[in-house]
Amino acid sequence: MALPVLRNGNQPVTAEPAGMGPFEDLERLHAQISQFLGSWWPFPSYLAGPFTPPADIEETDDAYLVEIELPGVQKGDLDIEVSGRRLSVRGERKQKERSGVLRRQQRTVGRFEYEVVLPGEVADSEVEANLSDGVLTVRLPKPAHDRPRRVPVN
């Protein structure tokens, strides 16, 4: 939300508070509308199509690290593919069997897809994936010729 600020007489100038701006407002509004509509969606989530789990991508000197939040997903329910610079992760978060009446469901279940095109080349044969504590970590090493190399001074 922009706040008006007066400078040099009566000329209004807008200033953005730290961490705020038009894109943050739109993202918050989108999340609120999605949550509202999701609570009224008449169909089961598996009919709505695949969802995209939240993820972080980090670049280090020698690799790209992709961390995807997948609580409740088993290793056998994951399909990970690397093709060139593209990483694709697909799978399914299965509905838990319940003995009581489900009064509210906010956790997303069903098929999911996550796809990203990385900014640089990847050494496909050295890619590693680890699922621990509900977070899938995929380490995609850069090729040796793309890694920085220190040169000693004689």
C-alpha positions in Angstrom: 0.0 0.0 0.0 1.5 3.3 -1.0 1.4 6.2 1.5 1.3 9.8 0.2 4.2 11.9 1.4 4.4 15.7 1.0 7.7 17.3 -0.1 8.6 20.7 -1.4 5.3 22.3 -0.7 2.2 20.6 -1.9 3.6 18.1 -4.5 2.6 14.6 -3.4 5.1 11.9 -3.8 4.4 8.2 -3.0 6.7 6.2 -0.8 6.6 2.4 -0.3 7.0 1.1 3.2 9.8 -1.4 3.6 8.7 -4.8 2.2 5.5 -3.5 0.7 4.6 -2.6 -2.9 2.1 -3.3 -5.6 3.3 -6.8 -6.3 3.1 -7.9 -2.7 -0.4 -6.5 -2.5 -1.4 -8.4 -5.6 0.1 -11.6 -4.3 -1.7 -11.3 -1.0 -5.0 -10.5 -2.7 -4.5 -13.5 -5.1 -3.8 -15.8 -2.1 -6.9 -14.5 -0.2 -9.2 -15.0 -3.2 -7.7 -18.4 -3.9 -8.3 -19.5 -0.3 -11.8 -18.1 -0.3 -12.7 -19.8 -3.6 -11.0 -23.0 -2.6 -13.2 -23.3 0.5 -16.3 -23.1 -1.7 -15.0 -25.3 -4.6 -17.6 -28.0 -5.2 -15.3 -30.6 -6.6 -12.6 -32.7 -4.9 -9.1 -31.2 -5.3 -7.9 -34.1 -7.6 -10.4 -32.9 -10.2 -9.1 -29.3 -10.1 -5.8 -30.3 -11.8 -2.2 -30.4 -10.4 -1.0 -27.8 -7.9 2.4 -26.3 -7.7 4.2 -26.7 -4.3 6.3 -23.8 -2.9 10.0 -24.0 -3.7 13.3 -22.1 -3.2 16.1 -22.1 -5.8 19.6 -21.2 -4.7 22.7 -20.9 -6.8 26.2 -21.6 -5.4 29.6 -21.6 -7.1 29.3 -25.2 -8.1 25.6 -26.1 -8.2 21.9 -25.1 -8.2 19.9 -26.2 -5.1 16.2 -26.6 -5.5 14.2 -27.1 -2.3 10.5 -28.0 -2.6 8.0 -28.3 0.3 6.3 -31.7 0.0 5.0 -32.7 3.5 3.3 -36.1 3.5 4.8 -37.2 0.2 6.6 -40.5 0.0 9.7 -41.2 -2.1 7.8 -43.7 -4.2 5.3 -41.0 -5.2 7.9 -38.7 -6.8 9.0 -38.6 -10.4 12.1 -36.3 -11.0 13.4 -35.6 -14.5 16.3 -33.5 -15.7 16.6 -32.5 -19.4 19.2 -30.0 -20.3 18.6 -27.0 -18.0 15.0 -28.1 -17.2 14.1 -29.7 -13.9 10.6 -31.4 -13.6 9.2 -32.8 -10.4 5.8 -34.6 -10.5 4.0 -36.6 -7.9 1.0 -37.0 -5.7 0.2 -36.1 -2.2 -2.4 -38.8 -1.2 -5.4 -38.2 0.9 -5.0 -39.5 4.5 -7.6 -42.1 5.6 -9.8 -40.7 8.3 -12.1 -42.3 10.8 -14.0 -39.1 11.7 -15.8 -36.4 9.8 -13.6 -33.9 8.0 -14.8 -30.5 9.0 -12.2 -28.4 7.2 -9.5 -29.1 4.7 -6.8 -26.6 4.0 -3.9 -28.8 3.0 -3.7 -29.5 -0.7 -3.8 -33.1 -1.8 -3.7 -34.7 -5.2 -1.3 -34.4 -8.2 1.4 -31.8 -8.2 3.9 -30.5 -10.7 6.9 -28.3 -10.3 9.0 -27.2 -13.3 11.9 -24.8 -13.6 14.4 -23.8 -16.3 17.7 -23.0 -14.6 19.9 -20.2 -15.9 22.9 -22.3 -16.7 23.9 -25.8 -17.8 23.7 -28.8 -15.5 25.9 -32.0 -15.2 22.9 -34.4 -15.6 24.8 -37.5 -14.5 25.7 -35.9 -11.1 22.2 -34.8 -10.0 21.2 -35.9 -6.5 17.8 -35.8 -4.8 17.0 -36.2 -1.1 13.6 -36.2 0.7 13.9 -35.3 4.4 11.4 -33.8 6.8 8.9 -33.0 4.1 11.4 -31.1 1.9 12.7 -32.4 -1.4 16.2 -31.1 -2.0 17.6 -31.5 -5.6 21.3 -30.7 -6.1 22.1 -30.0 -9.7 25.9 -29.5 -10.1 27.2 -27.2 -12.7 29.6 -28.7 -15.4 33.3 -28.5 -14.5 33.9 -26.0 -17.3 31.3 -23.6 -15.8 32.6 -23.7 -12.2 34.9 -20.9 -11.1 38.5 -21.9 -10.7 41.1 -20.2 -8.5 44.4 -19.4 -10.1 47.4 -19.1 -7.8 49.7 -16.2 -8.3 53.4 -17.2 -8.6 
